[in-house]
C-alpha cells in the first residue's frame, strides 16, 4: 500500500484522522504545520486546501481530501477490518452516519465562529454576545449527543470512528472538567477509546499530560 500524507496541527481535528490511519494500518507520513502562521507551510496548505484548514489528507495518487468525515469513510473503505464504520448491511450504519454528520456539521462549526467571533460580527458588545451564544449552542449540542451515547462506545458494544471524535473533542472547549460533570456518558466513551494503545499514543502526542 502506498503512503498517505496527513497535514495537521497538534491538538486539532487532525488527531482524529491520525488515529484512524494508525488503526487502519495505512502507511502515512505526518506533516505538522502551524496552520494559522504565515509562511511557506501555510502557503502550501492553502494551495492544497483553499480553506487553509487541517486535517488535509493527500492520497497516494495526489488526490486531496479536506473533510475529516470523508477521510474516515475513505479509510473505512480502504481497511474495513479496522471497524471505523459499520458495514452498509449492519443495523448501526444509519445511526453512525447520522451522528457522524451531526458532529462535523453542527458541533465543528461552533469552533469556527466561537474561536474568533470578531471575524464574523461587528466590534463591541456583539463579539462577546456571539461568543456566548456559540458556546451555549455548543453545550446544547453536546448534551443532545450525551443523550444518544451508548456504552461502552457511542454505538453501544460496537467501536467506531465516532469514539475517536469524542475522545479528541472532549479535550476542546468547554474542557474535560465540563464534560466530566455535564456529559458523563461521553466522558466514559472517551476513556474507553483511550484504552486502545494506538489511540492512547496519538492522544498523548496531541494532548501531553501536564508536567509536575
Buried (B, 14 or more C-beta within 10 A) or exposed (E): EEEBBBBBBBBBBBBBBBBBBBBBEBEBEBBBBEBEEEEEBBEBBEEBBEEBBBBBBBBEEEEEBBBBBEBBBBBBEBBEEBBBBBEEEEEBBEBBBEBBEBBBEBBBBBBEBBEEBEEBBEEEEEBEEBBEBBBEBBBEBBEEBBEBBBEBBBBEEBBBBBBBBBBBBBBBEBEEEBBBEBBEBBBBBBBBBBEBEEBBEBBEBBBEEEEE
